[in-house]
Amino acid sequence: MSVHPLLATRFSPLRFDPEWSLTDDDVDLLLEAARWAPSAGNSQPWAYFTARRDEPEHKRIVPYLAASSGRWAPSASLLIVTMAHRYVEDTDWAYSDFADYDLGQSVAHLTLQAHAMGLACRQFRAFNLDGLSADLAPGPGWHIVSMIAVGRAADERPADRERRTAAELRSAPWSGGL
Ligand SMILES: Cc1cc2nc3c(=O)[nH]c(=O)nc-3n(C[C@H](O)[C@H](O)[C@H](O)COP(=O)(O)O)c2cc1C
């Protein structure tokens, strides 16, 4: 038994095919995968602002990319801004203690759905969070967390990817003993 090929072959490209376009159905399917993620109390504390390369929304958000992501993200077929519902509207009460955690699970679903469709995603935080937040103005209690570039990878999965071992995962950060 080995890890499923969908997981084993996923990677985050740093180059995207600038000619590849996504259809409306492609984008709908990615969001369909995202919406079926589990969440605490089924709170579903996620939202996605989508901008295909040919849409006006793309021109609107590209200026907020950092110098680093600005080199590769604009050529992806689709940019997504992710948002988490952290607080109850106009209060400082947590909407969910797991809002960012659950958003991450939803993004993982989207990412694997993309890979199953022959696409690839690179999630990133290299953008002007304050500027983009002021422009998109998420609703009360909602916060921008990350962005995702989605498209056809134009580079190969690196051979030298590093991960901590499974043994390390079960040994490291607690001191209470078994
Ligand atoms: C929340 C998050 C933020 C990230 N931010 C950036 C970023 O700002 N710039 C970047 O090039 N990659 C970014 N990445 C991509 C990671 O560097 C990448 O997932 C990691 O190196 C593992 O590589 P892999 O996805 O190919 O397995 C981010 C990934 C995540 C999940």
Ligand as a Chemical Component Dictionary entry (heavy atoms), coordinates in Angstrom:
data_LIG
# 
_chem_comp.id                   LIG 
_chem_comp.type                 NON-POLYMER 
_chem_comp.pdbx_formal_charge   0 
_chem_comp.three_letter_code    LIG 
# 
loop_
_chem_comp_atom.comp_id 
_chem_comp_atom.atom_id 
_chem_comp_atom.alt_atom_id 
_chem_comp_atom.type_symbol 
_chem_comp_atom.charge 
_chem_comp_atom.model_Cartn_x 
_chem_comp_atom.model_Cartn_y 
_chem_comp_atom.model_Cartn_z 
_chem_comp_atom.pdbx_ordinal 
LIG C1  C1  C 0 -0.482 28.894 3.516  1  
LIG C2  C2  C 0 0.599  28.779 2.459  2  
LIG C3  C3  C 0 1.327  29.909 2.116  3  
LIG C4  C4  C 0 2.299  29.822 1.114  4  
LIG N1  N1  N 0 2.942  30.962 0.718  5  
LIG C5  C5  C 0 3.786  30.928 -0.333 6  
LIG C6  C6  C 0 4.360  32.132 -0.834 7  
LIG O1  O1  O 0 4.098  33.235 -0.342 8  
LIG N2  N2  N 0 5.203  32.041 -1.908 9  
LIG C7  C7  C 0 5.489  30.832 -2.492 10 
LIG O2  O2  O 0 6.243  30.811 -3.474 11 
LIG N3  N3  N 0 4.958  29.675 -2.046 12 
LIG C8  C8  C 0 4.104  29.692 -0.981 13 
LIG N4  N4  N 0 3.521  28.529 -0.535 14 
LIG C9  C9  C 0 3.834  27.239 -1.204 15 
LIG C10 C10 C 0 4.757  26.399 -0.324 16 
LIG O3  O3  O 0 6.054  26.947 -0.336 17 
LIG C11 C11 C 0 4.756  24.935 -0.806 18 
LIG O4  O4  O 0 3.480  24.386 -0.659 19 
LIG C12 C12 C 0 5.773  24.099 -0.022 20 
LIG O5  O5  O 0 7.087  24.514 -0.308 21 
LIG C13 C13 C 0 5.671  22.617 -0.299 22 
LIG O6  O6  O 0 5.811  22.366 -1.668 23 
LIG P1  P1  P 0 4.723  21.482 -2.452 24 
LIG O7  O7  O 0 3.388  22.171 -2.302 25 
LIG O8  O8  O 0 5.204  21.467 -3.874 26 
LIG O9  O9  O 0 4.692  20.133 -1.821 27 
LIG C14 C14 C 0 2.569  28.581 0.478  28 
LIG C15 C15 C 0 1.830  27.461 0.840  29 
LIG C16 C16 C 0 0.858  27.540 1.805  30 
LIG C17 C17 C 0 0.038  26.300 2.167  31 
# 
loop_
_chem_comp_bond.comp_id 
_chem_comp_bond.atom_id_1 
_chem_comp_bond.atom_id_2 
_chem_comp_bond.value_order 
_chem_comp_bond.pdbx_ordinal 
LIG C1  C2  SING 1  
LIG C2  C3  SING 2  
LIG C2  C16 DOUB 3  
LIG C3  C4  DOUB 4  
LIG C4  N1  SING 5  
LIG C4  C14 SING 6  
LIG N1  C5  DOUB 7  
LIG C5  C6  SING 8  
LIG C5  C8  SING 9  
LIG C6  O1  DOUB 10 
LIG C6  N2  SING 11 
LIG N2  C7  SING 12 
LIG C7  O2  DOUB 13 
LIG C7  N3  SING 14 
LIG N3  C8  DOUB 15 
LIG C8  N4  SING 16 
LIG N4  C9  SING 17 
LIG N4  C14 SING 18 
LIG C9  C10 SING 19 
LIG C10 O3  SING 20 
LIG C10 C11 SING 21 
LIG C11 O4  SING 22 
LIG C11 C12 SING 23 
LIG C12 O5  SING 24 
LIG C12 C13 SING 25 
LIG C13 O6  SING 26 
LIG O6  P1  SING 27 
LIG P1  O7  DOUB 28 
LIG P1  O8  SING 29 
LIG P1  O9  SING 30 
LIG C14 C15 DOUB 31 
LIG C15 C16 SING 32 
LIG C16 C17 SING 33 
# 
